[in-house]
Amino acid sequence: MSELRDLFNPRSIAVVGASRTPGKIGYEVLRNLIEYGYEGAIYPVNPKANEILGVKCYPSLLAIPGEVDVAIISIPAKFVPEVLEEAGKKGVKHVVIITSGFKEIGNVELENKIVEIAKRYGMRILGPNIFGYVYTPAKINATFGPRDVIPGGIAFITQSGALGIALMGMTILKGMGISAIVSVGNKADIEDADLLEFFEKDDNTKVVLIYMEGVVNGRRFVKVAAKTTLRKPVIVIKSGRTEAGAKAAASHTGALAGNVAIYMTAFQQSGVLVAKTVEEAFDWAKAFSWLPLPKGDRLVVITNGGGAGVQTTDTLAENGILLNPPPESLANEIRKFVPPFASLANPIDMTGMATEDMYYKAVRAAMENPEVDSIIILYCHTVITDPVGVASAIIRASKDAGGVTKPVVVSIIGGREAADAIKMLTQNKIPAYPTPERAASAMAAIYKYIKLREQVKLRLQQLEKL
Ligand code: ACO
């Protein structure tokens, strides 16, 4: 059983520093917790209040009648040690310290002090210097970020607070489903490896995404990440990739961003997928969270535009994936309904005359063909066909073919209508992107993960033999 079980599935949560004033962090955290629907006991703690947001308030942790599994702390730094002593005496298991003003500003002594107190009582610390955490299966949103996080399969661990909050908002806008969002800040105690150990076993989590500036214990991270990779993909955005970036990271969370080459070797050894940009990481995470893994490497690209097909072919090739001709059975099927000048190579180019019906038939044929393992569908908006109609044809085809049983990514390229079509596909859990390169990159990440996982498996087997 993971040590963090009670952090993610607590029976009760106290908010120390729950404020009476809307807009203050302690107020907003309490409001999110209540309004997101947490069903365990909620205990606001504030000596100056009797009740906040309709919930009875307690003057201290020790005054709470029931047990407290998690205490969220949002009071100024200098008062935190005293509250931790109380939390320890109360038998609190996890303290989530939102407060800033520790190691990140050179206040190492105060950070060491809180770690010492927590250790003495056997409590685990998340933070300090964080925006809180979310765990959708338990309906916990204990953050001062956006409230309506969409439940789903992505666990997002972030060392940056503000960026993390902003990305929380982006997941909502992009319709991405989240299992957890964990702000780790200074990582005084709980670090990435602890969280990976939890998410590896967590059936609600399909993929783990980490925004990382530095890691506390590199060896442990490699070991735990390798184990996690065997069960689900781990994507890392490693910031501080340059000397200048590393310096910025040091003054941000006090992280030692370290030698870039060492990090990259460690990621390679542990089978972690490294994303350069936030956009790339989120594109990949979306695909992993919704799609099954392919059974083989027979990838087919279906398009109505040659250029989009070429861009896709290039992106795939840059990622070591070369397209082979499509199976003859599929080419013969598609030949029946496309114009005679269509290309039945790979990409299959149905030409600018492609209709919704052609998309429906081609996508369904590819989905049902046992010689096809994965599909990239591209659509360039022409006046012949409405993008939303194409999106709807893709959704119908996948339903009629018995659901998404092989990975499918889509790119709808165009203006406002293309954006509407992407939204529709997203709502139906089919990853869709506005450019062919992004769709191809997401598919390439899936194949890369399979390769990395094989390498990790082999390495672990060899280690066992030693
Ligand atoms: N026990 C319980 N309640 C207490 C205690 C205590 N020991 N001491 C104070 N309180 C109450 C206060 O009375 C107040 O309630 P009120 O507003 O109803 O009067 C409430 O707790 C908060 O205390 P304040 O002194 O008003 O503190 P404030 O809210 O101004 O600041 C905070 C506290 C938010 C923790 C601040 O010190 C801090 O660290 N801010 C930065 C947080 C942050 O940015 N974290 C990183 C996030 S990531 C990112 O970058 C976005």
Residues whose N, C-alpha, C, O or C-beta is under 5 A from the ligand:
A	BS01	ACO	V16 G17 A18 S19 R20 T21 K24 I25 G26 V45 N46 P47 K48 P59 S74 I75 P76 A77 F79 I98 T99 S100 N129 I130 F131 G161 A162
